[in-house]
């Protein structure tokens, strides 16, 4: 949940903005490609599970640990492992403790597994020891890295926020969102005996060894690399259950002790959130791993089954309403938005970060759907329309493929307004709801591309939305209805659009389907002012 403000060169022609960004000339390095694409040495192996042990040193601002990677190996014997400097890999061993040599190239390590593992085999294991001083977060979660903080009682409080910058900022992995460990992850957090370690999934073991405690957590579902997160602090825990679409869901809350009473009151909203989002999206995707909120020293992040919470136990976004309507002050932004990512972002995950709108547009629209479920459709419409004030239209929403470059932060509010506009065109709320739920069935626990999501919505709605997606995702241009009224005739067309753009809209005169060519409509009712339904994210321009 980053709301990044990226710096890009602005280009102005419709033709250029209509191209996929991957075709545009930018100065990207070999390292960008190695980080952002499914390289030859990533394709050759499939990650099955991570089993990470991590021990931070607060005084030294350093980490040491081991990651046991379970994997399937194909016919390509060379493996790429990612770990960003100044962290480093110390040694690598096979499952029978045979040392494996490696070659380092910047943030990338290459292992030739010839003679160590057989080709086309499954369930192999490598044990990778690592250490170093990780990049420190400057302004988490937007500017990510490791966080060494203290709570107000002076206790150590540590975690990491690494979306965008990547999980390889702190542990060795295949740092590519297109390949998730389908058997999940084990995370063992080593702490001083008076400090607790909290991770994703469910706590399966706590043991004490020579004055230190080892907290082992397990996720059994596939998980994004950047969502595997240790939280270390003076936590207290309280629990609840939610009876949802798949039965009893375990709810756990880990907070600092002086915030316990506030948390017990504020987190009552979790059940309201689950009721609304299960209605719209289908069953919570990770019943086996439970649902957690963990108090964090930063605002929040969608860490799967262990959402980071730092909203100060206030409604709104740090006590403010991003829509400016007042509707956003009735509920806690972090609880709703970050939980929306459990469906879109964590269960349904982009293959390439350039398609991050799949995460952020749907999670942002989950706020509107939450408002509608609990406060009514009119208030929800006002909320989503109010969010338009945050749209910049600086660069397209879709980023650059293959180089770990996302698009505009407009993927949040503009992306959500695009979905709201599509909902108006479908003009059948039950069908729209079934599409949302269908996405979560069709792509459950999968990585997907933009094209898959676009095609699914077009197919299930029975409407070709390809031009709409191209317009809102791949350009910065907002469709403008140019019109004139004369002699009881409305004449109209789309401008500020891609060639051959068409999109049906509701107006005070009824539905019309403008194209980029002039059309006319005979006005049958006198005395009405002409306007376009405000729920469509479009502009209008009256020609006198």
N, C-alpha and C positions, 0 to 999 in steps of 0.2 A: 504494500500500500504506500507507494512512494511519492506520487505526484511530482516526478522529476521535471525540471525545467531544462530541457536540452538546448544546446546551442548549435544551430544548423544554419547553413547558407540558405536564404530564401530565394526560390525561383518562382516565376510568376505565370508561365504559360500554361493554359489548360492542357495542351498536348503533353507537356513534360510531367505535370502532376498526375496525368492519367496512366502513366507507365508504372509497373511494379517497381518499387524502390530498389529492388535488387539489380535492376538494369542500369541504374544511374552511376555516374563516375564519382567516386569518393576516394580519399586517400586512406586505404586500409592496409594494414601490414599482414605479414605472414602469421604473426601472433594472433591477430584478430580472427583470421580464418581458423587457426588451430583451436582457438577458444570457442568459436561460435558455430562450427559446422561439424557434421558427422564425417570426420576424416577417415582416411583409409585405415588408420590404426585404431579407430574407434569402432568401425563397422565390423571388425573381425572378432569382436567378443561382446557378449551380452551379460550385463550385470544382473545377478540374481538377488544378492543380499549384501548389505554392509553390516559389519559388527565392529563398532567403533568404541574404543576406550579413550577417554580424554581426561587429562589432569592439568588444570591451569595453575600457574604460579602468579598470584596477585602482585607480589612485590616486584618480581622481575618482568611482569607483563608478558609472560611467555606461556607456551603450551608444550606438552609432550603427550604422545599417545600412540596407539596402534589401530590400524583398520584391517580387519580380515575381510577380504573381498571374495565372495562366492560368485563364480562366473561360468558361463559356457564359452568354449573356444571353438572358432570355426577353422577355416583353412589358412587364415592369415596369422602367422606366429608372432608378429610384432604388435605389442600392446602400448597404447598411449595412456598414461596416468597424469592427471592434472593436480598440481599443488603450487599455489602462487607464492613467490618470494615476498618476504624473507623467510617464510616457512620452508622447510627442506625435508626430503626423505633421507633417513639415516641408513636404512637397510631393508631388504626385501627377502622373504623366505617362502618356499613352497610349504604345503601342508605337512610334509615330512621333514621340515627344518633345513632343507637344502638352500643355501644362499643363491639368489638370482641377481646377476649383474644388471646394471641399468645405465643409460646415458641420459644426461640432463641437457635440455635446451631451453633456457629461460624458465618459464613456468610449466614446462612439459617434460615428462620423463618417458623414456622408451625402453621397453623390455623385450628382448628376443627370447621367446619361450620355447624355441626349438630345443628338444632334448629334455625339457623340463615337464612338458605336458604333451599329450597326444592331440593331434588335430581332431576337430569335430567331436569333442567330448563335452560332457555336462558336469556341473556341480564340482568344478575345480575350486581351489582356494589359494589365495596369496595373502601372506601376512606382511603388512607394510608398517614399519616403524617410522615415526616422523616427529619433528620438534621445531622450535623456533619462536620468534616473536611475530605474531600475526599483525597485519595491517589493523590499526585502531580506527574505529568509526569516528568520523568527525561530527556528523549530524545524523545519527541513526533515527529512523530506518532509511532515510533518503540517501545518505552517504554512508554506505555500509562498512562493516568490519566488526572486530571484536570489541566488546564493551567491558571495561574494568571500572566499576563504580562502587560507591558505598551507599547504604541506606542511611536514614537520618539518625540511626543508632550507632553508626560507624561500622556496621558489619559489611563484609565483602558481598558484592552483588554483581554477578557476572553473567554475560550471555553474548550472543552474536546475532547480527541481522545482516544477511548476505544475499538477498535477492538482487539480481542485477550484477553485482560484483562477483557473485558465485560462491558456492560452498567450498571450492578449492582454495578459498581465502584462509581456511583453517584445517581442512583434512583432505588427504589424497583420495581422489575419486575420478569417475568419468563425469566431468562437469558439463554435461550435455542433457538438456531437458527431454530430448527424444528417447532416452533410455533410462527408465526408472527401475530400481530394484523391485522386481515383481513379488518377491517374497518378503519385502519390507526391510526393516532395519532393527538392529540391537544397538542401544546406546548405553554405555556404562560411564557414569560420571564420578570421578574421584574427588572427594572434598575433605576438608578438615572436619573432624568428627562432629562439630557443633553446627555445621552448615549443611543444608540439604541440596541435593541435586535432583532436578525435575527434567524429564524428557518427554518425547512423544510416546503415545500409546499407553500401555499399562505397565505399572511397576511390578516386576516379576521377582526381584531379589534385592535385599539390602544386607550387606555384610561389612564387618569391621576388621581391618587388618592394620596392625601396628599404628594405631591412633588415627587412621584414615577410614572413611566410609566409602563404600562402592555401591552406587545406586544403578541398577540395571533396568532399563525400560525396553519394551518390545512393541514394535509396530508390525502387524501381520499383513497389512495391505501395501500396495505400491505407494511410494512416497517420492516427491521431488527432492533432489539433493538439498536445495536451499531451505527446505522445511525441516530438516533434521537438526534440532536445536537443543543444546543444553542450557538450562537455567540454574544458576547456583546462587543461593541466598538463604537468609534466615526465614524460611517459609513456614507458614502454618497451612493446614489443609482442611477443607470441609467438603462434603459430598452431597449429592442428591441423585435422583433418577428421573428420567422423562419417559413416559409411555408414548411411543411414537409409532410410525408406520411399520417398523420392523421389530417392535417389542420394546423391551426396557433398555434404555440408553443410559449408561453411567455418566454422570456429570461430576467433574472434580474441579475444585478451585484452589489454587495455590497463591497465597497473598502474604504480604508482610504483616506481622502480628498487630501492629498499630493501626492497620487498615481493615482488620477483620470485620468489625461491625458494619462499616460502610460497604464492604464487599458483599456481605450477606444480604444487604438491602438492594444494592445496585444489580447484583447478578440474578435477581429474580427475573430480570428481563430475558434471560437466556431461554426460558421455556416459551415466552411470547415469540421470540425470534424463531425457535424451532417449529412452532405451530405454523407460522406464516410461511417459512421457506420450505418446509416439507409439503405444504399445500401447493405451492407454486412449482417447486423443483423436483419433488419426490423425496423418498426416504433419505435421511442423512447418510452420506456415503461410507461412514466408517464406524458403524455400530460395534464392530469387533474391537476397535481400539479406543472407544469411548470419546468423550468430548471434554476438553479442559480449557480454562482460562488461567494464564499464569501471569502474575504481575511482573512488569518489566520496567527497566530504567529508560525505555524509549516509548514512543506513542503506541505502537502496535504493529503486528504483522500476522499474516495468515498461516502461521506454522501449523501444519496438519495435526489435528487432534490435540494441539497444545498451543492455542492462540496466545500471542503476546498481547498483554493488556496494559496500557499506560495512559489511559484517558482521564485519570484523576477522579474516577468515580463520579463523573458528571455526565449529564445528558448532552447531546450534541457532539460536535467535533471540538474537543477541548473547551466545551462550554459555549460554542458558537454554532450557528446554523448556516451550513454552506449554501443552502438554497435561498436564504434571506426571507423565507415565508413564515417562519415560526414553527413549521411542522417538524423540523429537525431537532427541536429542543425538547421533544416529548419522549425521546429514547436515546440510548447510548450508541453513538455512531460506530465505535470500534466493535462493539458486540455484534452489530448487524452487518456492517460491511465486511469485516474480516471473516465472519462466519459464512457469509455468502460465498467466499472463496473455497469453502470446503466442497462445494458443488462445482464451481467454475474457477479453476486454478489448481485445485488439489486432486479432485476426482477426474475432471476433464482438464487436461494440461496441454499447452501449446508445444509443438515439436520444436519450433524456433522462436526465440524471444521477440522476433519481429512481429509475431502474431499475439503479443501480450494483451491486445484488446479483448481476446477471448476470455481472459481472466478478469480484466478490469471493467469492461463495459457491462458484463452480466453481474458482477459483484456490485457495481454502482447501481444498476437497475434493481438489484435486490432490495435496496433501500426504499425505492418507490413501491415495490410490491409489498414490503413490510408495512409501509404507511397505509396502503390501500386495504390490506387485510384487517388492520386494527382500527383505522380512522376513516376509511371511506375513500371512494374513487376521486371525488372532487379534490380532497386535500392531497391525495397522491399526485394527481395531475398538476396541481399548483407546485408541488415539491419538485417534480422533474423539470418543469418549465423554469422554475427558479434557479435550477442548477446551470442553466445556459449562461448565466452571468460569469461563470468560471471558464468558459470556452475561449481559447486563444486563436484557433485556426492559424497556427504558425507553420506547421509542417503536417504531412499526412499522418494518420493514426498508425498505419502499418509501417514498420521500420525497414531496415536493410537486412536481407536474408543472408545467413551464413557467416556473419561477423559479430554476432552478439550485440546487435544494435536495435533497440526498440524504437518505436515512433513517438509521436507527440503525447504529452500528458493529457491531451484531449481524448485519449482512449477511455478515460473515466466518464466525464460529463457529456461530451459529444457522442461517445460510443453508446452511452445509456439513452441519450435522446434519439439516436438512430434506431435503437431497439423499440423505443416508444413510438416512433414514427411508423416502423414496420407493423407494430401492433395495430395502429389506426388503419393501415391499409388492409390488413387481414380482416379487421372489423368483426371479429368473433372472439370474444375473450376466452371462451372455453377451448376453442381451437388453439389459440395462442398459448394457453396454459398447457395443453397437451403437447405442444411443440417443445416447451421448456422441459417438461417432464420426459418427453421422448428423447431429447438430447442427452439427458442424464441416464437413460436406459441404453441408448445406442452407443454412447461413448464412455460408459461407466469404467472408471479406472484406466483410461486410455490417454495416449498422447495424440493430438489431432492437429490438422492444418486449418487455416482460415477457409480454404476451399471446401473442406468437408463440412464445416459448420454452415457456410453459405448454402451449399447444395442441399443440405438436410432441411433448412428452413424453407427454401424454395419448393422442394419436393412435397413436404408435408402441408404447406399452406396452399399449394396449387397455384402459386403466383411466382413468376420469374423475378426475383429480386436482384439479379446480377448487376443491373445498372445502378440500383440504389446502393448496394454494397460498394461498387466502384466509386460512386460519387462521394460517399461519406467516409470511406476508409482510405481511399487512395488519392484524394484531392483535398485541398483546403477550401474548396468552393462550396458555398451554401446555395442550394437551388433557389432562384428568385423568380417568382411568378410576376411576369410583366403583363399588365392588362389595361384595357380602356373600355369605357362604357359609353355608348352612343346610340341613340335611337332604339332604345330597349334591346340592345345587343351587347353582350359581353364578349370581347375579343381578348385572347390570352395566349401565352406561350411561356416555356421555361427559358430563362437565360442564366448565365453564370454556371453552366453545367457542362458535362462531357457531351460530345456529339451523340445524337440519337437518344438522349436521356428522356425517359418518360416515367411518371409516377402519379398515381391517382390520389386525389385529395378531396376532403370534404370542405364545402364552402357554405356560406349562408344561402346560396342559390341551389345547393345540392352538390352531388358528387360530379367532379369533372376529372378528365385524364389528359392533362396538357402534355404536349411534346415540345420539341424545340422549334416547331413550325406553328404559325398562327392558326388558331381555330376560333370558331364563333359559337355562341350559346345564346339562344333567344330567351330573354328575361320574361318569365310568365307571371311573376308576382311583383306588383309595384310597391314602392315605398320601403323596400328593404335596402339597407346598406350592404355592400359586398365586403366580405372578409373571409379569410381562410381559418379553419379550425386551428386554434392556438396549440393543439397537441402535436401538430406537424412541425418539425424543425425546418422551416423554410422562411425565406423573406418574401416580401411583396413590393412591387413598384408600380404605382398607378401613373399611366401616361395621360395627360390632359389633352 
